Amino acid sequence: MSQVITNRVRTSRRSLLKGMTAAGARIVVGLPPLVSMFNSTGTAYAAAAAADGPAAKAIETRFVLWFNGNGIPERYWIPSEEGVDYHMTPCLSPLAAYRKDVHVLSGVDNAAASGMGNGHTNSMSGLMTGTTFTGRGPSGPSIDQIIAAKIGADSRFRSLQIGVAQESFGESMQRNMSWAGYERALPPEMIPHRLFDRLFGAREEGWVNRKRSVLDTISQDATALKKKLPAEDQARVEEHLSGIRDLERSIAGLPPEYRRVDPPDFDGDMKDWPRIAKLQSDLLVQALATRQTRVASYMLTKCQSISRFPWLGYTSARHHDYTHAEGKTSGADGVEGQRVMRDICKWHVEEFAYLIAKLESVPEGDGNLFDHTSLVYVHEHAEANPHKNSGLAMIVAGGSSKLARGAHTKVTGTVADVYVTIADEVVGAGIGKFPTATKKLTSLLT
């Protein structure tokens, strides 16, 4: 923290800027972490009466589960070396700047992937819930919902489900990664307009057409608050509100067709998903920074993804086609198919790196938002072509001092072992158990 506050009235971490539209719609804008919200060392939220006393609350942790569909090309993803001196592979290269903050895992087993399913659905069920696929969905809740049940009660949203590629192909198991329980899918919100409105309040159509802002309704509240804040906090509030306005403009500037989900028989799927992904990541960071949620799932592409990739120059086939030898390229076992998969997976990691950068850009106490967020990056398969469920690759990222980072480790354990280790030892959720988990993985911890 660049400014130490020792004897000053603190700002409540639950403070909100509120307003009302002419039609009576409620607008709510949360505040970012402010200097005046913390104790004098920036290590805990200050209590109203005794900022450094026993009532001060530790800065909360957050959990984000990130998913991409269709597996990976192992030769371009998994480093051949273990330890801190591993070579950054082509797929992982977008994370080079964050090498010290990520832990690359390989050798992870999806122990619940056996049983009925088409290779993707059963893998997805095991990956997200640790349970077998029933033919309609998983047998239990997903890991993000188990964590949310432990740490999400005090948030405006117990959890958020966010998506990008609007694929309608397949069953519920392919289209959803978050599950409240058996046959209780929690669909991701894929439309930035809707996610914005959910976080800040519904906008009126006439208001949008006049290019006005949700910030217009809370301007008086914001002005009154800033008069009470120290200079650094005033600057942070201004930056925060400017960021919201930039998001509004970016979303309002999307083509009209980006405001709808295409029907299941739509065969185009040529939207600018990188543009949408960054908007969705920006909105997620807003939600985490303003303490609207502590838990989120982020589904960049669907399980058994059939996206096309015009921004990469790959439009002759869909993602799933490129993973198999019978696809419209030479296939996953051929040189051309592997290179296509390399470039697709590299884009996936680029978007993950973008989210890390956004989290790091938000100051919070004596660190930043990334320091208090744990992210786990998963796919439903290892090598894509054979639908491989053993030896999965994962990425664990975050700024916590409890998390071992900056290395590649080949682990002996299950996906569930990874989840329970991070949930309990880093996030502090205390879930205790998860289907197919049998041990804590000490190699993930300092």
Secondary structure, DSSP 8 states (H G I E B T S, - for coil): --S--SSS----TT-EEEEE-TT--EEEEE----GGGB-TTSSEE--SS-TTSTT-EE---EEEEEEESS-B-HHHHS-SS-BTT----TTTGGGGGGGGGEEEEEEEE-TT--SSSSSSHHHHHHHHHSS---SSS-SS--HHHHHHHHH-TTSSSS-EEEE-S----S-HHHH-SEEEETTEEE--B--HHHHHHHHH----HHHHHTT--GGGGGHHHHHHHHHTS-HHHHHHHHHHHHHHHHHHHHHHTS-GGGGS---TT-----S-HHHHHHHHHHHHHHHHHTTS-SEEEEESS-TT----BGGGTB-SS-HHHHHSTTSSSS-TTSHHHHHHHHHHHHHHHHHHHHHHHHHHTSEETTEEGGGGEEEEEEES-SBTTTT--SSEEEEEEE--TTB--SEEEEEEEEHHHHHHHIIIIII-------TT-----GGGB-
